[in-house]
Amino acid sequence: MTFNASPIVRTLADSIRLSLPPIAICFTDKVPSGIKNWTGQALASCRFWQEAATEVFATSPSDHDLCAIGTFTHNLETTEEHDTGGRDGLRVFADLSYVREQDIASIPVLEVRSTHVVYGPLATIPLTPDVVLLFVKADQMLLLSEAFQQVEGSLPQATGRPACTIVPQAINTGRAALSLGCGGSPSYVDVLTDEVAIWAIPGSKLDLYVESIATLSKANAILATFHQMARKDVEDGKNPTIKESSAAIARWK
């Protein structure tokens, strides 16, 4: 059965104003008919996130060959020549004290190897996504962090370099993940400005997160109005009681 994300996308659009449409990522050993293969060139695996905002396409491990970090974190099949280049790159990072040898073991790597990665807008991708990426700003991160608390029962942890680890982090743990990006990703993903971070929601919990986001969005809008009015009341010399404030919020529900 074809995956239909239209209701989810509409709810997200109503709840949060995203910098880029929600991006779906699917790991598979068989690409469904009708999905075209990637034919361009990508210097980094994260570049596929930007391309996926407008079209659905499938990549093979060789399409990620120019990104040693992406093939590593996504556990893609590589050649010995590619691995040698990757080790050379890691030595450069180590010389910069950017990724030290002792840091490598803590970098999330996808536990299951697949032969293809399918990317596309969540609205039109025909496969059930393994992970959904949201590119968000500070006010949206507030909402998503509150949703994380409701769904996971704990506080979210922010990660940094490399940005692509957010994909295996979310899939391996089954919990949403927050990435602040890395030194390289803004060069390949135009939307990753200084004000934007990335949330990865595991496909298995997408419905739970979207439901929580919708509820919290409405609650935050009500509370924002209330606090603005409460501030005005105080500035006007009024002194509303907690009971009066609670009653006002209840009327707006």
C-alpha positions in Angstrom: 0.0 0.0 0.0 1.3 3.5 -0.9 2.2 5.7 2.0 0.0 8.8 2.3 1.4 11.6 4.3 -1.0 14.3 3.2 -2.8 14.7 6.5 0.5 14.7 8.4 2.0 17.4 6.1 -1.2 19.6 6.5 -1.1 19.3 10.2 2.6 20.3 10.3 2.0 23.2 8.0 -0.8 24.4 10.2 1.3 24.0 13.4 4.8 25.2 12.5 6.1 27.3 9.6 9.1 25.3 8.3 12.0 26.7 6.4 11.9 23.8 4.0 9.1 21.2 3.4 9.4 18.0 5.6 11.9 15.6 4.0 11.4 11.9 4.1 14.4 9.4 4.0 13.8 5.7 3.4 16.4 2.9 3.5 15.6 0.0 1.3 17.0 -2.9 -0.7 14.5 -2.5 -3.5 13.5 0.7 -5.2 9.8 0.8 -6.1 8.9 1.3 -9.7 8.2 4.9 -10.7 11.0 6.3 -8.5 13.9 7.7 -10.6 17.5 7.1 -9.8 19.7 10.1 -8.9 21.7 11.2 -11.9 23.5 14.3 -10.6 26.6 14.8 -8.4 26.6 15.5 -4.7 29.7 16.6 -2.8 28.1 15.6 0.5 25.3 13.3 1.5 23.5 16.1 3.3 23.0 17.8 -0.1 20.4 15.2 -0.9 18.3 16.7 1.8 18.0 19.9 -0.1 17.3 18.2 -3.4 14.6 16.1 -1.7 12.6 19.2 -1.1 11.3 19.2 -4.6 11.5 15.6 -6.0 11.6 11.9 -5.0 14.7 10.0 -6.1 16.7 7.0 -5.1 20.5 6.9 -4.5 22.9 4.0 -4.5 26.1 3.9 -2.4 28.2 5.2 -5.3 26.1 8.4 -5.4 27.5 9.1 -1.9 31.1 8.4 -2.9 32.3 12.0 -2.6 31.3 12.1 1.1 33.3 9.8 3.2 31.5 10.9 6.4 28.0 10.3 4.9 28.9 6.8 3.7 30.3 6.1 7.1 27.3 7.3 9.2 24.8 5.7 6.8 26.7 2.4 6.8 26.8 2.2 3.0 28.9 -0.2 1.0 32.2 1.3 -0.1 35.3 0.4 -2.0 38.8 0.1 -0.5 39.9 3.2 -2.4 36.9 5.1 -0.9 37.8 3.9 2.6 41.4 5.0 2.2 40.2 8.5 1.3 38.0 8.5 4.3 40.8 7.6 6.6 42.9 10.3 5.0 40.1 12.8 5.7 39.7 11.7 9.3 43.5 12.3 9.8 43.0 15.9 8.5 40.1 16.3 11.0 42.3 14.9 13.8 45.1 17.3 12.9 42.6 20.1 13.4 41.4 18.6 16.7 37.9 18.6 15.0 37.2 14.9 15.1 39.8 13.2 17.3 40.5 9.4 17.0 38.7 8.9 20.4 35.7 10.8 19.1 35.0 8.3 16.2 33.6 5.6 18.4 30.8 7.9 19.6 29.6 8.9 16.1 26.3 7.3 15.4 26.3 4.8 12.5 23.2 3.2 11.0 23.0 -0.3 12.4 21.4 -1.9 9.3 23.0 -1.7 5.9 20.7 -1.1 2.9 21.5 -0.9 -0.8 19.5 2.3 -1.6 18.5 5.5 0.1 15.3 7.1 -1.2 14.8 10.8 -0.6 11.8 13.1 -1.2 9.2 15.5 0.1 7.2 13.8 2.9 4.1 15.0 1.0 4.7 12.9 -2.1 7.1 10.0 -1.1 5.4 6.6 -1.7 7.4 4.7 0.9 6.9 4.8 4.7 9.8 6.9 5.9 12.4 5.7 8.2 13.1 9.2 9.3 11.6 12.7 8.6 13.7 15.8 8.7 12.4 19.2 9.8 14.5 22.3 9.3 13.4 24.6 12.2 14.2 28.0 13.9 14.3 28.8 17.6 10.5 29.3 18.2 9.8 26.1 16.3 12.5 24.2 18.3 10.7 25.3 21.5 7.5 23.6 20.2 9.4 20.4 19.1 11.3 20.1 22.4 8.0 20.2 24.2 6.6 17.5 21.9 9.8 15.5 22.6 9.1 15.7 26.4 5.5 14.5 25.8 6.4 11.6 23.5 9.7 10.5 25.0 9.2 11.5 28.7 12.7 13.2 28.8 14.6 16.2 27.5 16.1 16.2 24.0 19.9 16.2 23.5 21.4 18.4 20.9 24.2 17.0 18.7 26.8 18.6 16.5 29.3 17.4 13.9 28.8 15.6 11.6 25.2 16.8 10.9 24.3 13.6 9.0 24.6 11.6 12.2 21.1 12.8 13.0 19.7 10.2 10.7 21.3 7.1 12.3 20.8 8.7 15.7 17.0 8.8 15.2 16.7 5.4 13.5 18.9 3.5 15.9 17.3 4.9 19.1 13.7 5.2 17.8 13.7 8.7 19.4 13.7 12.1 17.8 17.0 13.8 17.5 18.2 17.5 17.3 21.2 18.5 15.3 22.8 22.0 15.3 24.6 21.1 12.1 28.3 21.1 11.5 31.1 23.1 9.9 30.5 21.6 6.5 26.7 21.2 6.1 25.8 24.9 5.5 28.1 24.8 2.4 25.9 22.1 0.9 22.4 22.8 2.3 21.4 26.4 1.6 18.6 26.4 4.2 21.1 25.7 7.0 21.7 29.2 8.0 22.9 30.3 11.5 19.3 30.4 12.7 18.3 27.0 11.5 18.7 23.5 13.2 17.5 20.1 12.1 15.0 17.7 13.8 14.9 14.1 12.8 11.7 12.2 13.7 11.7 8.4 13.4 9.0 7.2 11.0 7.7 4.8 13.7 6.7 7.8 15.9 5.7 10.3 13.3 2.0 10.1 14.1 2.7 10.6 17.9 4.9 13.6 17.3 2.5 15.3 14.8 -0.4 14.9 17.2 1.6 16.4 20.1 2.9 19.2 17.9 -0.6 20.1 16.8 -1.9 20.2 20.4 1.1 22.1 21.7 0.9 24.6 18.9 -2.7 25.5 19.8 -1.8 25.7 23.5 1.2 27.9 22.9 -0.9 30.3 20.8 -3.4 30.6 23.6 -0.8 31.1 26.2 1.1 33.7 24.1 -2.1 35.8 23.9 -2.8 35.4 27.6 0.7 36.5 28.6 0.6 39.5 26.3 -2.7 40.6 27.8 -1.5 39.8 31.4 1.5 42.1 30.8 -0.7 44.9 29.5 -3.0 44.5 32.6 0.0 44.9 34.9 1.4 47.8 32.9 -2.1 49.5 33.2 -2.0 49.1 37.0 -4.2 46.1 37.3 -3.5 43.1 39.5 -5.3 40.0 38.1 -5.4 37.0 40.5 -4.3 33.5 39.5 -8.0 32.5 39.6 -8.9 35.3 37.2 -6.0 34.4 34.9 -6.9 30.7 34.8 -10.5 31.6 34.0 -9.4 33.7 31.1 -7.3 30.9 29.6 -10.2 28.5 30.0 -12.4 30.8 28.0 -10.0 30.8 25.1 -9.7 27.0 24.8 
